[in-house]
C-alpha cells in the first residue's frame, strides 16, 4: 500500500495504491484518487487533517 499527493496545475490530488506481489513481482495494482475535502461534521472528531493541507481551499 502506498499513499501520496500528486499535484496537477497546483491542485493536490490524494492517491492510495493497493499493490499485490507474487514472487517479488508486482502482479496487480488498484489506484484510488480523491480531491481534498473537509470531513463531514458528524465525523470531524474521528478525522485529522493531512499535514500541510489547507482545508479552507478544499
C-alpha positions in Angstrom: 0.0 0.0 0.0 1.2 3.5 -0.8 -0.1 7.0 -0.2 1.0 10.1 -2.0 -0.1 13.6 -3.1 0.1 14.3 -6.8 -0.2 17.9 -7.9 -1.7 18.9 -11.3 -1.7 22.7 -12.1 -1.1 23.5 -8.4 -4.1 21.5 -7.2 -3.3 18.5 -4.9 -4.9 15.1 -5.6 -4.6 12.4 -2.9 -3.8 8.9 -4.0 -3.7 5.5 -2.4 -2.5 2.4 -4.2 -3.0 -1.2 -3.1 -0.4 -3.4 -4.7 -0.3 -7.2 -4.9 3.0 -9.0 -5.2 3.8 -12.6 -6.2 7.3 -14.0 -6.0 8.7 -10.5 -5.7 6.9 -9.1 -8.8 4.0 -6.6 -8.9 1.1 -8.5 -10.4 -1.8 -6.1 -9.7 -2.3 -2.5 -8.6 -5.5 -0.7 -7.6 -5.0 3.0 -7.5 -7.6 5.3 -5.9 -7.6 9.1 -6.3 -9.6 11.8 -4.5 -9.7 15.6 -4.3 -9.2 17.3 -0.9 -12.3 17.6 1.2 -13.3 18.5 4.7 -14.7 15.7 6.8 -18.5 15.9 7.4 -19.4 17.5 10.7 -20.6 14.1 12.1 -17.1 12.7 11.5 -14.8 15.5 12.5 -13.9 14.1 15.9 -12.6 10.9 14.1 -10.7 12.8 11.4 -7.4 14.7 11.4 -6.2 16.8 8.5 -3.2 15.7 6.4 0.0 17.6 7.2 0.3 20.7 5.1 -3.3 20.5 3.9 -5.3 23.8 3.7 -8.9 22.7 4.3 -10.2 26.2 3.5 -9.4 25.6 -0.2 -11.0 22.1 -0.2 
